[in-house]
């Protein structure tokens, strides 16, 4: 087995709204990999201020192969990810998150397909571990979409940057569109850009990771409201990208879409916004039923949590609807408020050019 050289990128930006203790769990899971993470060309931890100096010193002493890259607190999640690729030197860049844990064969499952020189991007499978009604509700209707597992690699249309590996030249030549005014969802736009530019994403179901659910009531409420904001804008970014080249899209999103809401907030450019409420509700129900079936096929015992999960799911979808409705009238008010509370330095930068 001849694997390419690889660099591992672990960001701490997620810890601004997550449990810092989860970072230790992420590190512990990475240390148990079948392929030693210490064999990476570099293991880069990008610190945006969430880790204490004491913890960093302890980690550097215990794991001398771990390097820390200090980044401004004003950088957002996707900017930190792109910085990681630009700072790496391995042939393959492997992304992981500080609020995720990884199965022991995760790294091997991501890297082995790169023995084929035609493979450019491998996406893993990230889910939320279910331990009760709340986590079941998050698993079924949060931002992580579980697919029916397949034994082999299959083509896919999207990836999550908490569990993906790129050939470095691909992510450098096709950088993340970091200037979209989204909190999360940039990967969905980037996936479509990659496809337009002729790059195939492959799904590796054996590369399994678990993502923490929203941490606490306040974070949960805000995240689902902001999901409504992101859904509203993703529909519009997708429509723009569908009818333009990558270069035209980059120009549009920086020059038109960022100001379009102030100029013409009532314009509807995508089919979803024209669908009736019953149609939208039906599609949501079908999606949640599909997710439920996939989870229960894998772990039938999770069915015991459904009675507790269903009211939370309904309430969560209501929050998304409210967030989307607010965004249709006040285009970035929710995102601005969320960042002010959870990521003020980044929020100041994002909205520094807006009144």
N, C-alpha and C positions, 0 to 999 in steps of 0.2 A: 504493500500500500504506500503510494507516493503522494503525499498531500502537499498542497501549495503552502507557502509561508502565509501566516495569518496574523493579524493584529486584532486585539479585543478592545472594545470601547464600552466603558461603563460610566454612565452619567449619574450625577446626584441631583439634578434639577427637579426630578420627580419628588424628592423628599421635602420640597417646600409645602406639599399638601398631603404627605403620607407619613407613616410612622417611621422615624429614623431607625428604630430597632430592626425594621425590615431590611435595612442595608446589610446588617450582619448575617441575616438569613440568606440574602442573595449571595454574599461572599462564600458562605458555608456550602451552598449548593454548587457553586462554581469550582470550589476546591475538590469536589468529589467527582469531577468529570473523568470519563474513561481516557480521554486525551488531556494530559495535564495542561492547565491554563498557563503554567509557568514556561511551557515550551513555545508560547506565542512569541513572535518577533518583538512585540511589546504588548503589555497589558496596561492600558491607559485609563485612569480614573479622572474624569473631568469634573472638577470641583467648582461649583458656583456659589460656595459659601455655606452649604448646608452641613458640612462635616467639621467637627471641632479639630483644632490643631493637635490636641492630645490623641484623638482617634487616628488621625493621619500618621502621626509619629509612631503609634503602636503598629499600624498596618505596615508601614515602611520597614520597621525593624523586623517584624515577623515574616514579611513577604518582600524581600529585597527586589524581586523581579517586577513588583507593582510600582508604576510611576504615576505621579499626580500632575495634572495639567490645570493650573489655575485659570479660570475663565471669569469674565465679568458677570455679576449678578443680573445685568441687563440683558443677557442672552437668554432666549427662549429655548424650549425643549428641542426643537428641530435645528435651531442654529448650533446648539451644543453638539448634536449628532453630526452635523456637517463638519464642524470644527474637528471632531474626532477623526473623520476620514482624511481630512487635509493634514492632520498631524501624524497619521499612521504611515508605515512603510511596507507592510506585508502585502502580498499579492491579493489576499482576501481580507476584507474588513468584516468582523463579526460584532453585531450590536447586541447588548443586553442592558437591562434596566435595574435600577437600585431597588425597585419595589416588586421584583419578580424573583421566583426561584426556578431552578432548572433541573430536569431529570439527569441522571448520571451519564446517559448516552446522548445527551442533547448536542454537545459540541461535535462529537464524532458524526452524528447524523447530519449536521449542517455541512461539515467539511468534506466528507467522503465523495459526494456528488461532484465536487470540483475537480476530481481526477479526470473528468471529461472536460476537455478544454472549451467545449461549446457551451457549458453551463456558466451563466453569469450571475444569477440571483437565486438563492434558496431561501424560501420562507418557511418558518416553523409554525407550530400550532400552539397558540396561547389561549388558555382558558382560566376561569376563576374557580378555585377549589370550593366545593360546596360542603358546608358544615352545618347549615341550618336554613331557616326560611329566608333571611335577608340575603345570604350569599347565593342561595338558589335564585332569588329574584334578580340579583346582579348578573349571575351567569346567563340568564335567559334574555335579558333586555338591556345590558350595558353595551359598551362599544366593541366588545370582542365577539366575533361571529364564528361559532364553532361549525366545522364542516364534518361530513361523514368521512371517517378515516378510510384511507386506501393503503394497500401494502406497498405501492411503488410511488415514485414521483409522478405528479400530475401537473399539467399547466394550470395556473391560477391567475386571477386578475388583480390580486391585491396582496399586500403584506403588512405586517405590523413591525415597527422598527424596534420593538423590545425583543424581537426574536427573528433575526434575518441576517443573512451573510451576502455581501456583494463582492464581486471582483472590484478592486479599488478603483480601477480606471473607469468603471461604469458609473459609480457614485460621484466621481470627480467630474466626469464629462456630462453627467446628467444630475446636477445638484438638486437637493431638496428645495422646493419653492418656499423659502422661509419668510417671504414678505406677505403671505396671505394672512388676512386678519381672521384667523381661526385659532381656537385653543387646541383642539385635536381634530384630526381628519386630514392633515397634510399628506399623510402616506397614501390616502385614497386618490388624491389628485396626482401625486408623484407616480403612483402605479399606472395611471392612465397616460402620463407623459412618457414613461418608459415604454409602454406598449406602442404609442405613436412613433417612438423613435426606434422601434424594432427590437426591443429587449424583452425576452421571455422570462417571466417569473415562474419558478417551479415550487410546488408545495411538497414539503417533507413532513409527513404526519408524525414520524418518529422523533422529530426534534420538539419535544414537549416542554412547555413552560407554564407556570401558574402565576397569575397576576393578582395582586391584592385588590379587593373591592374598595370603593370610596370609604375614607377613614372618618367616621363620625357623622352625626346627623347634619351638621352645617355643611360639611364637604359634600355629602350626598345630595342635599337639596340644590346647592349651587351647581354641582356637576351636571345634573340632569336639566336644569334651566339652561346652562351654557351649551349642552348638547342640542337643545332647540335652536340656539343661535347658529351653531356649526352646521346643523342640518339645512337650515335656511340658505346659508351661503354655499354649502357644498353643492346643492342643486344648481345654483347659478354658475359656480366654477366649472362644474361638469358640462353644463350646456355650452359655455363659452369654449371650453377645450374641444368639445365634440366637433365644433364647426370652425376650428382654426388650427393652424400648425402650432407646434410648441413655441416657436419664436413669436408668432402673433399672440399666443396666449400670455406669454410673459409680458408683452407690451400692454395687453388689455388689462391684466390683473393689477399692474402697477399704475396705469394711467386712467383706466375707465372704471373697473370694478371697485377700486378702493374709494371712488367718489360717487359712483352711480347711485347709491342709496339717497344721498343728499339731493342729487339732481332729479331723480325720478324713482322714488321708492315704491310706486305702485305698479311698475312694470313687472310683468310675470313672463319669464322667458323659458320656463321648463314645464314639462307635462305634469309633474307632481302637483304643482301649485294650482292646476286647473281641475284636479280631481275632486270629486265630492267628498265630504267628510265620511259618509258611509264606506266609500271605496277605500279611502286611506285607512280607516279603522279595520276594514277587512284584511287589507294587506299586512297591517301590524299583527293582527291575530294569527294570520297564516305564518308569518315569520316566527312568532313566539311558539306556536305549535310545532313548527319544524325544529326549532332549537330544543324544545322539550323532548321531542322524539329522539334526537341525536344524543342528548344527555342520558335519557333513560335506557336507551339501547346499550350504552357503555356502562352505566351504573344503575340498574333497576331500583336499587334501594333508595335512590334519591327521591322517588315518588312520594315518600312520606313527608317531604318538605313543601310539596306543592300547595296544600291548603294555606300555609303561612305566606308563601311566596306570591300567590295571586293578587292579594290586595296591594302589596308593595309594587308589583308590576303595573297594576292599573294606576296607582298614584304616580309612579315614575313616568308613565306615558303621558299622564296629565301635565306633569312638569315640563316635559319636552314640548308638548303642544303650546303651553303658556309661553315658554321660551321662544318658540318659533313665532308666535303671534306678536310678542313684544318686539322681536327683531324686525318683523315686517313694518313696524311703525317707527322704531328707534333702532337703526341698523346695527350699532355696535355698543349700545348702552349696557347690555348684560356682560359682554366681554370686558368692557372697561371696568365695571363694578367688580367683577370676579378677580381680575388681575390686581386691582387696588387692594383687595382683601388678602389675596394669597401670594401674589408675585408682584409687589409694587415697583421694584426696579425695572423689571421687564415691561410692565404696563406703562410706566412713564416713557419708555423708549418707543413702544408701539404707537402711542397716541401723542407723541411730542409734536407732530406736525398737524394735529387736528385741533380745532377750537375747543 
